[in-house]
Amino acid sequence: MPTRFLTLLLILVLAVGFSAQADANKYVGVKQCSMCHKADKTGNQFAIWQKSAHAGAYKTLTGEKAAAIAKTKNIKNAAETPECLECHGAVDAKLVGTYDVKDGVQCETCHGPGSAYKTMATMKDKAKAIAAGLHEFKDAAAIEKFCKTCHNEKSPTNKAFKFAEYWAKIKHTVPKP
């Protein structure tokens, strides 16, 4: 009997722990990220993003071309359809409403929900930021693989994905001191 109780208690503790971990990181949105990532000393990632097609990814779902594509697929409104939003702004359909989907493909689309790593103290220590949920890509191959989760043949407007060319347009490293 004590073993059964301890087993149930352990399961309960683990379930609560995993639930708390899953709830720990929330999307904070591009406005929150931009507060620190628009300075030259940090690489001005915000300006790079603003000038990119990623910033307007959601808006493309509201245009005539998207409406025409949606019609051929029996979709009423591309800007409200999970299959379209998956790559045009809503990183995870269950998180819609925790940030502004109209921001398009924003910082957290690639770097993960920022609530746990957004503080200056955490971001100044890369290992600490990664431990808190910042998605880190080990190399260009990992970045390309991630990009291809959207830039692929599932897209009705798919065209050859030229990773090196496209990455050069949105690369946003932090300058070395």
PyMOL commands that set and color helices and strands:
alter all, ss='L'
color gray80, all
select helices_A, chain A and resi 2-24+30-34+40-42+45-50+53-60+64-72+78-80+82-88+93-95+101-103+107-111+120-123+126-131+140-147+163-170
alter helices_A, ss='H'
color red, helices_A
deselect
rebuild
show_as cartoon
